Structure formats: structure tokens, C-alpha cells
């Protein structure tokens, strides 16, 4: 009896190539947008801020669980904005190791929500017990003090309850934004917006039409224009106060190959010059606008944000997509254009039970709504 093997065998791997796409689909489901190909592409892109991994569980040699995870030296400047963010950035330059603690996140850095794969024939609670034990062993080995389950949505109710029982604290993360498209034309969609937004949007579109001849095409092969796209991505990256990762040229170069039929680039040109791009994932009834980039000199002049938004809504309508997902940050313009907030949560726990007592207090201080005026106003309303 003492020599009886455990029911589950848990192990960690640093490459998705140890997990077959067939097993991935069996555990995560075939409708997952950011699936095996997206995780493979993220791994191949070699993004310097993260060390990726997959914690897997087997029963009798059959894969029954896959929990993607990553470790990173985390900067609180990622979630704290305003004057406090500037103070943190200065302190990080002086005390880089102390101010950027190494954390273990369960999830994928750029995923829209938390994706966990496990057999529905298994007990999630039992799997979670084994997964956490393995994670804790890994954290002790690598001297990591905190574990976070990243971007739970309301569909993760069962997991959230289990984590609460195990001493995890909950905090709000930056919410996602999503538009439900019920209309049959772009004009009909614009009519459902508020009077002031309709007037402002039409004025911008008319001004852009008078100034430039903009054309947008949807492509799946960016050979020859990778440099233009990456330059525009960096423009948007450098204009943003919220940075979690810096994508590499390889990420964009290989994504359509790794996600055939799902990954698409929306390329907007003024004559022969690329002035904007949207990288989207489109499958089933949902189009996710993942990454964007604009020409800094022409963005405001041509109102590229609103021009490309209208093109994408029109494309979704014509191609039968019911939901258009716009990502986090810059909430004010997205809400004006009809988006709704999708709450996301982080569940975290310190390994040290004494320091874990402080977690609830700290998470209350660093809630995103404390630093974003739009989120704060919505909460107060």
C-alpha cells in the first residue's frame, strides 16, 4: 500500500512542444481563440520580460491538465499610474531587484482571460491541490514568494471559490472591453451611439475623407512589411503608460503561420504608405482587436483611431462577427463608442503565511480604479 503510485503525476515543462495540439484541444476546447498556436507563437517570439512554462498533470500516462504560467520581475509601475508611477520608476532604477520582485503568474501575459485546460471528468479541486503543491515546490526552488492566478472572469466562479478557500486574496484587474454588434450595417451601428458621439464621429470621418484617401485591406501574410508594422507598434507602445511586455518582430512575423484562419492584419494605407494597423484574432462569433499601431505624424490629422474602428465594425458586420473585443486601457473613447466593461480579477497568495496577512491590505491600495479616472467615476456612479 505504501508503494502505491499517486493518482496524478504533475510535471513542469518550458515548451508547448511537449504538449500535442490534439491534447490541447481536448483539454481546452476547440473554440478557444488564443489557443495552442497563440501560445506557441508567444513562446517562439522569445519575449525578454517573461519565462514561460506549462504545469501538466497526467493520469496513467494520459494528459489530464495543463496550466500555462510565467515568471517575471514585476514592476508595480505596470498597474499604478500618475505621480506615484514616476516615483516607482525612479526607485526601480536605484533598487532594481528590491522594486521588481519575481512573481509566478498562472496564465499567459497577453491573453484576454485565464485559460486552464483540464479534463471535465476529473475533480478540479483535486487537480488544483496537486498543481499548487507543484507550483509551491517550484517557487521555493526559484525563491519566488508570490503566486497569482491572472485574469479570471466571471466564468471562473468554481475556480475562484476554490482559491478563496486556499487563502488567496482577490483584487480587480484592469477590465476588458467588448462591443456586442446587433446591427446590420455600420450606419445603423453609429445611430445607436449617443447624439454627441454620433456627431463627433461623423465629423472626424468626414474630415479624414476630405484630407486623405485611406484604404484598409485584411491580410494574413505580412512578408515585406514587417518592419513598417513593428515601427507602428512601437509608436503605440511608447505612447502608452501601461507596459507589461514588449513584443518582438518575430511575434508579428510568425503569428499568421501559427494561427491559420484566425490571425489577421488590418492594414490601412494612405496611397502607398502604411499609416495604421490592427492585429486581430477572429473565430466563431468574436473578433479580438489585440494590437494596434498608428503613424504618429498622421494619427490625429487623419483621425486614424476612429477611421480604423469604423472599418473594423463594418468588417465584423459583413463577416458575421457578433462581438468586437477592444482590450484594456483607454476606456473613455471605447465606452463612448459602445463598449461595455468585462470585469477581470487576480487571485494572489504569498507563500509565507505571515506576510500573506498584508496581501488584502496591499491589493486594496493598488486597485486599477484608484489610478484610472474613468474607472473610478464608473465605480462611484
C-alpha positions as CSV (number, residue, x, y, z in Angstrom):
1,X,0.0,0.0,0.0
2,X,2.9,2.4,0.8
3,X,4.3,1.8,-2.6
4,X,1.1,2.7,-4.4
5,X,1.7,5.3,-7.1
6,X,-0.1,8.7,-6.9
7,X,-3.3,9.0,-9.0
8,X,-1.8,12.1,-10.7
9,X,1.7,12.8,-11.8
10,X,2.4,16.5,-12.1
11,X,5.4,18.0,-14.1
12,X,6.5,21.3,-15.5
13,X,7.8,21.9,-19.0
14,X,9.1,25.1,-20.6
15,X,7.9,24.4,-24.1
16,X,4.5,23.9,-25.6
17,X,6.1,21.4,-28.0
18,X,5.8,18.8,-25.2
19,X,2.0,19.1,-25.5
20,X,0.4,18.0,-28.7
21,X,-2.2,20.2,-30.3
22,X,-4.6,17.3,-30.2
23,X,-4.3,17.1,-26.4
24,X,-4.5,20.8,-26.0
25,X,-7.8,21.0,-27.9
26,X,-9.2,18.0,-25.9
27,X,-8.5,19.8,-22.6
28,X,-9.1,23.5,-23.5
29,X,-11.8,23.0,-26.1
30,X,-11.9,23.7,-29.9
31,X,-13.5,27.2,-29.6
32,X,-10.6,28.8,-27.7
33,X,-9.4,31.8,-29.6
34,X,-5.9,32.2,-28.0
35,X,-5.2,28.5,-28.3
36,X,-2.2,26.3,-28.9
37,X,-1.0,28.3,-31.9
38,X,-1.1,31.6,-30.0
39,X,0.9,30.1,-27.0
40,X,3.3,28.5,-29.5
41,X,3.9,31.9,-31.2
42,X,4.4,33.7,-27.9
43,X,7.0,31.1,-26.9
44,X,8.8,31.4,-30.2
45,X,8.8,35.2,-30.0
46,X,11.2,35.0,-27.1
47,X,9.8,38.0,-25.2
48,X,12.5,39.0,-22.8
49,X,10.3,40.0,-19.8
50,X,8.9,36.5,-19.2
51,X,10.0,32.9,-18.7
52,X,7.1,30.7,-19.9
53,X,6.1,27.3,-18.7
54,X,3.3,24.7,-18.6
55,X,2.4,22.7,-15.5
56,X,0.9,19.5,-16.6
57,X,-0.9,16.6,-14.9
58,X,-1.1,13.0,-16.1
59,X,-3.2,10.1,-15.0
60,X,-2.0,6.7,-16.3
61,X,0.1,8.4,-18.9
62,X,-2.8,10.4,-20.3
63,X,-2.6,14.2,-20.1
64,X,-5.5,15.5,-18.0
65,X,-4.4,19.0,-17.1
66,X,-2.4,21.9,-18.5
67,X,-1.9,25.2,-16.5
68,X,0.1,27.8,-18.5
69,X,2.3,30.0,-16.3
70,X,5.1,32.5,-16.5
71,X,7.6,34.1,-14.1
72,X,8.7,37.7,-14.3
73,X,10.3,40.5,-12.3
74,X,7.1,42.5,-11.8
75,X,7.0,46.3,-11.8
76,X,4.2,48.0,-9.9
77,X,4.5,50.8,-12.4
78,X,2.6,48.4,-14.7
79,X,-0.6,49.0,-12.8
80,X,0.0,52.2,-10.8
81,X,-0.4,55.4,-12.9
82,X,0.1,59.1,-12.3
83,X,2.7,60.8,-10.0
84,X,3.2,57.6,-7.9
85,X,4.2,55.7,-11.1
86,X,7.0,58.2,-11.7
87,X,8.3,57.7,-8.1
88,X,8.3,53.9,-8.6
89,X,10.2,54.1,-11.8
90,X,12.9,56.3,-10.2
91,X,13.1,53.8,-7.2
92,X,13.4,50.9,-9.7
93,X,16.5,52.5,-11.2
94,X,18.1,52.7,-7.8
95,X,16.9,49.4,-6.3
96,X,16.1,47.2,-9.4
97,X,16.0,43.9,-7.5
98,X,14.0,45.1,-4.5
99,X,11.5,47.1,-6.5
100,X,10.9,44.3,-9.1
101,X,10.1,41.2,-7.1
102,X,9.9,37.9,-9.0
103,X,6.4,36.6,-9.2
104,X,4.7,33.5,-10.7
105,X,1.6,34.1,-12.7
106,X,-0.8,31.4,-13.8
107,X,-1.9,32.3,-17.3
108,X,-0.4,34.0,-20.3
109,X,0.8,37.6,-20.3
110,X,-1.2,38.9,-23.3
111,X,-4.2,36.6,-23.0
112,X,-7.6,38.1,-22.8
113,X,-8.5,36.0,-19.8
114,X,-7.3,33.0,-17.8
115,X,-7.2,29.8,-19.8
116,X,-6.8,26.5,-17.9
117,X,-7.1,23.1,-19.6
118,X,-8.3,20.1,-17.7
119,X,-10.4,17.0,-18.3
120,X,-14.0,17.6,-17.2
121,X,-14.1,14.0,-16.0
122,X,-11.6,15.0,-13.2
123,X,-12.3,16.9,-10.0
124,X,-11.0,20.4,-10.3
125,X,-10.3,20.6,-6.6
126,X,-8.1,17.6,-6.6
127,X,-6.2,18.8,-9.7
128,X,-5.8,22.2,-8.1
129,X,-4.3,20.6,-4.9
130,X,-1.7,18.8,-7.0
131,X,-1.0,21.9,-9.2
132,X,-0.5,24.2,-6.2
133,X,1.8,21.7,-4.5
134,X,4.0,21.6,-7.6
135,X,3.9,25.3,-8.0
136,X,4.9,25.9,-4.4
137,X,7.9,23.5,-4.8
138,X,8.9,25.4,-7.9
139,X,8.6,28.7,-6.2
140,X,10.8,27.6,-3.2
141,X,13.4,26.4,-5.6
142,X,13.5,29.7,-7.5
143,X,12.9,31.9,-4.5
144,X,9.6,33.3,-5.6
145,X,7.3,34.5,-2.8
146,X,4.0,35.2,-4.6
147,X,1.7,33.3,-6.9
148,X,-1.1,34.9,-8.9
149,X,-3.9,33.5,-11.0
150,X,-4.2,36.1,-13.7
151,X,-7.3,37.5,-15.4
152,X,-10.2,35.3,-14.0
153,X,-13.5,36.3,-15.5
154,X,-17.0,35.6,-14.1
155,X,-17.0,32.2,-15.9
156,X,-14.3,31.1,-13.4
157,X,-16.6,31.0,-10.5
158,X,-15.8,27.4,-9.4
159,X,-12.0,28.1,-9.5
160,X,-12.4,31.4,-7.6
161,X,-14.2,29.7,-4.8
162,X,-11.5,27.0,-4.5
163,X,-8.8,29.7,-4.4
164,X,-10.6,31.7,-1.7
165,X,-10.7,28.5,0.4
166,X,-7.0,28.1,0.0
167,X,-6.2,31.6,1.3
168,X,-6.0,33.6,-2.0
169,X,-6.9,37.2,-1.9
170,X,-8.9,38.7,-4.7
171,X,-8.3,42.1,-6.5
172,X,-9.7,43.7,-9.5
173,X,-7.5,43.9,-12.6
174,X,-8.0,46.3,-15.5
175,X,-11.3,45.3,-17.1
176,X,-11.6,44.3,-20.7
177,X,-13.9,46.0,-23.2
178,X,-16.3,44.4,-25.6
179,X,-18.9,45.5,-28.1
180,X,-22.0,43.4,-28.9
181,X,-22.9,44.1,-32.5
182,X,-26.6,43.7,-33.2
183,X,-26.9,46.0,-36.2
184,X,-26.9,45.0,-39.9
185,X,-24.8,48.0,-41.2
186,X,-22.2,50.5,-39.9
187,X,-24.6,53.3,-40.3
188,X,-27.2,51.5,-38.2
189,X,-24.5,50.9,-35.6
190,X,-23.5,54.6,-35.5
191,X,-27.1,55.6,-35.0
192,X,-27.2,53.7,-31.7
193,X,-24.4,55.8,-30.2
194,X,-25.2,58.9,-28.1
195,X,-26.1,62.1,-30.0
196,X,-22.8,63.8,-29.2
197,X,-20.7,60.7,-30.1
198,X,-22.5,60.3,-33.4
199,X,-21.9,63.9,-34.3
200,X,-18.3,63.8,-33.3
201,X,-17.6,60.5,-35.1
202,X,-19.2,61.7,-38.3
203,X,-17.3,64.9,-38.2
204,X,-14.0,63.1,-37.8
205,X,-14.8,60.6,-40.6
206,X,-15.8,63.5,-43.0
207,X,-12.6,65.4,-42.2
208,X,-10.5,62.3,-42.8
209,X,-12.2,61.6,-46.1
210,X,-11.5,65.2,-47.2
211,X,-7.8,65.1,-46.3
212,X,-6.8,61.7,-47.4
213,X,-7.6,58.6,-49.5
214,X,-7.3,55.9,-46.9
215,X,-7.8,52.2,-47.8
216,X,-7.8,49.2,-45.5
217,X,-7.1,45.7,-46.5
218,X,-7.2,42.5,-44.4
219,X,-4.2,40.2,-45.0
220,X,-2.6,37.1,-43.5
221,X,0.9,37.5,-44.9
222,X,3.0,40.5,-43.9
223,X,6.1,39.5,-45.8
224,X,7.9,42.6,-46.8
225,X,6.1,45.0,-44.5
226,X,7.1,43.5,-41.1
227,X,9.3,46.5,-40.4
228,X,6.6,49.0,-41.1
229,X,4.2,47.2,-38.8
230,X,6.7,46.9,-36.0
231,X,7.5,50.6,-36.2
232,X,3.8,51.4,-35.8
233,X,3.5,49.0,-32.9
234,X,6.4,50.7,-31.1
235,X,4.7,54.1,-31.7
236,X,1.7,52.9,-29.8
237,X,3.8,51.1,-27.2
238,X,5.8,54.2,-26.4
239,X,2.7,56.4,-26.1
240,X,1.2,54.1,-23.5
241,X,1.7,54.4,-19.7
242,X,0.8,50.8,-19.2
243,X,3.5,48.3,-20.2
244,X,3.6,44.6,-19.3
245,X,5.5,43.2,-22.3
246,X,7.4,44.3,-25.3
247,X,6.5,42.2,-28.3
248,X,9.3,41.2,-30.7
249,X,9.3,41.4,-34.6
250,X,9.1,37.6,-34.6
251,X,5.8,37.7,-32.8
252,X,4.1,39.5,-35.7
253,X,6.1,37.8,-38.4
254,X,5.0,34.2,-37.4
255,X,1.6,34.7,-35.9
256,X,-0.4,34.1,-39.1
257,X,1.6,30.9,-39.8
258,X,0.9,29.6,-36.3
259,X,-2.8,30.6,-36.3
260,X,-4.0,30.0,-39.8
261,X,-7.6,31.1,-40.4
262,X,-7.7,33.0,-37.1
263,X,-4.9,35.7,-37.2
264,X,-5.4,38.7,-39.5
265,X,-3.8,42.1,-40.1
266,X,-5.9,45.1,-40.9
267,X,-3.5,47.3,-42.9
268,X,-4.5,51.0,-43.6
269,X,-2.6,52.9,-46.2
270,X,-2.5,56.5,-47.4
271,X,-1.6,55.9,-51.0
272,X,1.4,53.5,-50.7
273,X,2.3,54.4,-47.1
274,X,1.1,52.2,-44.2
275,X,-0.3,54.6,-41.6
276,X,-2.1,52.2,-39.3
277,X,-2.5,48.5,-38.5
278,X,-4.8,46.4,-36.3
279,X,-3.8,42.8,-35.5
280,X,-6.9,40.8,-34.8
281,X,-7.9,37.2,-33.9
282,X,-11.3,36.3,-35.4
283,X,-13.1,33.0,-34.8
284,X,-16.7,31.8,-34.3
285,X,-18.6,35.0,-33.4
286,X,-15.8,37.1,-31.9
287,X,-13.1,39.4,-33.3
288,X,-10.4,40.4,-30.8
289,X,-8.5,43.6,-31.6
290,X,-5.2,42.6,-30.0
291,X,-2.6,45.1,-31.0
292,X,-2.6,48.4,-32.9
293,X,-0.2,50.9,-34.3
294,X,-0.5,54.4,-35.9
295,X,1.7,56.8,-37.7
296,X,2.4,59.4,-35.1
297,X,2.6,62.3,-37.6
298,X,-0.8,61.5,-39.2
299,X,-2.8,59.8,-36.5
300,X,-4.6,62.9,-35.2
301,X,-4.7,64.6,-38.5
302,X,-6.5,61.7,-40.2
303,X,-8.3,60.5,-37.1
304,X,-6.9,57.1,-37.7
305,X,-8.3,55.6,-34.4
306,X,-11.9,56.3,-35.4
307,X,-11.4,55.5,-39.1
308,X,-9.9,52.1,-38.4
309,X,-12.6,51.4,-35.7
310,X,-15.4,52.1,-38.1
311,X,-13.7,49.9,-40.8
312,X,-13.4,47.0,-38.3
313,X,-17.0,47.3,-37.1
314,X,-18.1,47.3,-40.7
315,X,-15.9,44.2,-41.4
316,X,-17.4,42.4,-38.4
317,X,-20.9,43.1,-39.6
318,X,-20.2,41.9,-43.1
319,X,-18.5,38.8,-41.9
320,X,-20.9,37.7,-39.3
321,X,-19.0,38.5,-36.1
322,X,-21.3,39.4,-33.2
323,X,-18.6,40.6,-30.7
324,X,-15.7,43.0,-31.1
325,X,-13.3,43.0,-28.2
326,X,-11.1,46.0,-27.8
327,X,-8.7,45.2,-24.8
328,X,-7.8,47.1,-21.7
329,X,-6.8,50.8,-21.0
330,X,-8.0,54.0,-22.8
331,X,-11.5,53.3,-21.5
332,X,-13.1,56.7,-22.2
333,X,-13.1,56.5,-26.0
334,X,-14.0,52.8,-26.1
335,X,-17.0,53.3,-23.8
336,X,-18.2,56.3,-25.9
337,X,-18.0,54.0,-29.0
338,X,-20.4,51.5,-27.4
339,X,-18.1,49.1,-25.5
340,X,-19.0,47.5,-22.2
341,X,-16.6,46.7,-19.4
342,X,-15.8,43.0,-18.8
343,X,-14.5,42.6,-15.2
344,X,-11.3,40.7,-14.7
345,X,-9.8,39.5,-11.4
346,X,-6.5,38.5,-10.0
347,X,-6.2,35.9,-7.1
348,X,-2.9,36.0,-5.3
349,X,-1.2,34.4,-2.3
350,X,2.1,34.8,-0.5
351,X,3.8,31.5,0.4
352,X,4.8,33.0,3.7
353,X,1.6,32.9,5.9
354,X,2.8,35.9,8.0
355,X,3.3,38.2,5.0
356,X,0.1,36.8,3.4
357,X,-1.8,38.7,6.1
358,X,-0.8,42.0,4.4
359,X,-1.9,41.0,0.9
360,X,-5.6,42.1,1.3
361,X,-4.5,45.5,2.6
362,X,-2.0,46.0,-0.3
363,X,-4.4,44.8,-3.0
364,X,-6.9,47.4,-1.8
365,X,-4.4,50.2,-2.4
366,X,-3.4,49.1,-5.9
367,X,-6.8,48.5,-7.5
368,X,-6.8,49.9,-11.1
369,X,-9.8,52.2,-10.3
370,X,-7.6,54.1,-7.9
371,X,-5.5,55.3,-10.8
372,X,-7.8,55.5,-13.7
373,X,-10.4,58.4,-13.6
374,X,-12.8,56.7,-15.9
375,X,-12.9,53.5,-13.9
376,X,-13.2,55.5,-10.7
377,X,-16.1,57.6,-12.0
378,X,-18.0,54.4,-13.1
379,X,-17.5,52.9,-9.7
380,X,-18.8,56.0,-8.0
381,X,-21.8,56.0,-10.2
